[in-house]
Amino acid sequence: MLTSKQRAFLRSMSNALDPVLQVGKSGVTPEFVISADEALEKRELVKISILQSCGDDPKAVAETVRGRTRSDIVQVIGGKFVLYRKANKQVIELPKG
């Protein structure tokens, strides 16, 4: 669970990120979850965009991906959301909570 200070720190880092994954009209498929899991393990902080062809609510999609990847939602803005999960080989040093 992230503290508000940690979440703010990660939000500021995510501003410079480009989306690495896209959710399309198929929604959150098992293959998408595997890709998101791999991206989180490699980068820890991942921005995901939701295409207009996906009719699902962005908050619901973010919550589904969060649950399946055991990560934390940093933010959901418009058609994009950011996830964080501490990797085995830590990349990001979070401020103390």
C-alpha positions as CSV (number, residue, x, y, z in Angstrom):
1,M,0.0,0.0,0.0
2,L,1.4,3.4,-1.0
3,T,1.3,6.5,1.3
4,S,0.1,9.8,-0.2
5,K,3.8,11.0,-0.2
6,Q,4.9,8.0,-2.2
7,R,2.0,8.3,-4.5
8,A,2.8,12.0,-5.2
9,F,6.4,11.1,-5.8
10,L,5.4,8.4,-8.3
11,R,2.9,10.7,-10.0
12,S,5.6,13.2,-10.6
13,M,7.9,10.5,-12.1
14,S,5.0,9.2,-14.3
15,N,4.6,12.6,-16.0
16,A,7.6,12.0,-18.2
17,L,6.5,8.4,-19.1
18,D,4.9,7.4,-22.4
19,P,2.3,4.6,-22.3
20,V,4.0,1.2,-22.8
21,L,0.7,-0.8,-23.1
22,Q,-2.7,-0.2,-24.6
23,V,-6.0,-1.7,-23.7
24,G,-8.1,-2.2,-26.9
25,K,-11.6,-3.5,-27.7
26,S,-10.7,-6.9,-26.4
27,G,-10.3,-5.5,-22.9
28,V,-8.1,-7.0,-20.3
29,T,-7.1,-10.3,-21.7
30,P,-4.8,-12.9,-20.1
31,E,-2.1,-12.0,-22.6
32,F,-2.4,-8.3,-21.7
33,V,-2.0,-9.2,-18.0
34,I,1.1,-11.2,-18.7
35,S,2.6,-8.2,-20.7
36,A,1.7,-5.8,-17.9
37,D,3.2,-8.1,-15.3
38,E,6.5,-8.3,-17.3
39,A,6.6,-4.5,-17.7
40,L,6.0,-4.0,-14.0
41,E,8.8,-6.4,-13.1
42,K,11.2,-4.6,-15.5
43,R,10.2,-1.0,-14.9
44,E,8.2,-0.9,-11.6
45,L,6.3,2.2,-12.9
46,V,4.1,1.7,-16.0
47,K,1.7,4.0,-17.8
48,I,-1.1,2.3,-19.7
49,S,-3.5,3.9,-22.2
50,I,-7.0,2.8,-22.9
51,L,-8.1,3.1,-26.5
52,Q,-11.5,4.6,-27.4
53,S,-12.5,1.3,-28.9
54,C,-12.5,-0.2,-25.4
55,G,-15.9,0.6,-24.0
56,D,-14.9,-0.1,-20.4
57,D,-14.6,2.6,-17.7
58,P,-10.9,3.5,-17.1
59,K,-11.1,3.2,-13.3
60,A,-12.6,-0.3,-13.7
61,V,-9.9,-1.4,-16.2
62,A,-7.2,0.0,-13.8
63,E,-8.7,-1.9,-10.9
64,T,-8.9,-5.1,-12.9
65,V,-5.3,-4.9,-14.0
66,R,-4.2,-3.9,-10.5
67,G,-5.8,-6.9,-9.0
68,R,-4.4,-9.3,-11.6
69,T,-0.9,-8.0,-11.4
70,R,-0.8,-7.4,-7.6
71,S,0.2,-3.8,-8.1
72,D,-0.9,-0.3,-6.8
73,I,-2.8,2.3,-8.8
74,V,-0.8,5.6,-8.8
75,Q,-3.4,7.6,-10.7
76,V,-6.1,7.4,-13.3
77,I,-6.5,10.4,-15.6
78,G,-8.8,10.4,-18.6
79,G,-7.9,7.3,-20.7
80,K,-4.6,6.6,-19.0
81,F,-3.6,5.1,-15.7
82,V,-0.3,4.4,-13.9
83,L,0.6,1.3,-11.9
84,Y,3.5,0.7,-9.5
85,R,4.8,-2.6,-8.1
86,K,8.1,-3.1,-6.4
87,A,10.3,-5.5,-8.4
88,N,12.6,-8.1,-7.2
89,K,15.5,-6.0,-8.5
90,Q,14.4,-2.6,-7.2
91,V,14.7,0.3,-9.7
92,I,12.8,3.2,-7.9
93,E,13.7,4.3,-4.4
94,L,10.5,5.5,-2.7
95,P,10.5,8.1,0.0
96,K,9.8,6.8,3.4
97,G,6.2,6.6,4.3
